[in-house]
Amino acid sequence: MTSVLVVIESDQGAMAPASHEALTFARDYATSAGLPLNAIIFGAESGMAAEAGTYGAATVHVADHALLDDFGPEAWGETLAQAVTQTAPAVVVSCGTDRGNEVLAQAAARLDLPFVANCTEVDTGAAEMTRTQWGGSLLERVSLNAPTRLLSIAPHAFDASPAPAPGAGMVMPFAPVLDDSLARTKVVDRVVTSSGVTLSTAPVVVGGGRGVGSAEAYAPLEELAELLGGKVGCSRAVTNNGWRPHSDQVGQTGTRIAPELYIACGISGAIQHWVGAKASKNILAINTDAEANMVTKAGHAVLGDLHTMIPAITAEVKKRKGL
């Protein structure tokens, strides 16, 4: 039986939130196409099958092998290729993260199949889709004709939601045949550079651009972000000036964010930055330039000096929190 197969991205036995997006998209696709929704997990099963079931997966193929104890693009790609050959799904879906795209690319090369990355819209019947190119500054309409369609969805393009009626999440063991040479690219160690809320997962991001003025002037933004349980981000111009590390950069060549609220302070909103911020649920722009791109695209805007506005917002938040 053909199906829609979702590649579950995980790390040390925990499912990545990006896979929730992939499962949600694939569930709607499978329903429209009249196909069952299945998933594949790499490594020992650790409760992820049941988690996939809550998002609608009927069957979860669990690929267990010594080379799959941690992420390795070649081993994961070869495993996926073997699973596709054995189960013949109609469509294979992952989220368009670095890992998701790399695993699908590996599988596509091994299967000699085309692969379309970072889709924002997919037509079930016509096999047509829209995908982002050039970091999101271009939308391309393409057709994908193949016995098995391999595609990834753009991060934050689809909101994740559990299935109204959970799937069975039935575990189906899968034993791939993997050569030891596939371990040449594999995660073998980790260094924790930060803990807690990250820029990509923060519910609130307070971003600063060139208008902040200096590295020291970010202190009020840090205070506001901490009060709101969020993180501080910045534009590329800021990292180029050495005011903030690259890990704080929001944009095409930085981190793509999707917070409930993005407060953009002194940021012009160049296309490279907008690509990384446009998935934010709400955007508040603070700028003295009423014609700035970020101001015109934001849902809310305050025209004024950020050095006055941010302390005023912080004072009000403290007042309401009784601090």
C-alpha positions, 0 to 999 in steps of 0.5 A: 500500500502506498502512503505518505512517509514522514522523516522524523528528525530527532536528537538523542532520542527526542523528536525535534519540534520541526517534525511536528510541522512535517507531520501536520503538513503530511497528515493534511496531504495524506487525508486529501490524497486518501493515503495512510500517514506513516513515519520513520524513526532512526535509532532506538524507539524512545516514545517517539512512535506514540508522539508521532501517533498523536500527530496522526501517524498510523505506522511508525517504522523504527530503523535500529542499527549500531550506526544510527545511535546518533545523527549521521547524514549518510547512514540516515540517507541510506536507511531512508533509501532502503525504507523507500525501496521496501515500502514504496511510499507515494510521498516522503516528507521532512521539515526543511531544516539542515538535517531534514534537507540533508537526509532527503538529499542523501536518499534522493541521490541513492534512489536517483529521484528528484527532490524539492526542498523548502515547499510552502504550498503543495497541490495534492492532485497536480503534483505542483508546489511552491518553494522558496529560493534565494533564502526566501526572496523568491517563490518558485512554482514547480512540478514534481513527477516521480514514482516517489515524490521527495519534498521538504516543507519550509520551516515555520511554513505550516503550524504544528497541531496534534491530530483531531483523532490520533493515529495508532502509532504502531511500531514496525521494526526495520533493519537496514543493511549499512556499511561501516563506511557510512559512519565517516559523517556522524555526530560523535560529540557535543558542546553545549554553548547555551541552555534554556530558551534559544533564539529559534524557539523563544516565544518573544524576540527583541531584535536590535539593528544598527539603530541601537548604536553600540554593543553596550546599548543592547543592555535595555534590550537584554533587560526587556527580553529577560522580563518577557521570557525571550531572547535578543536577536540582531541584524547582520549589520550588527554582527558585522560591526562586532556588537553581537555574535553571529548566533544572535543574527536573525535572517537569511544567513542567520537564524529563522525565528517564529516567536509569538512576538518580535520586537524589531528595534532600529531595524530597517528590514532588508530582505535578508532580515525579513526572510528570517523574521517573517514567520513571527506571529506578531511584529512590533517595529520601533523606528524613527523612519516611517518608510522603513521596510520593517515598519511598513510590513509590521502589524504594529509600529511605534515611530520614535527613538528606541532608546526612549521607547524600550525603557518605557515598555520595560517600565510598564512591564515591570509595573504590570508584573508588580516588580 
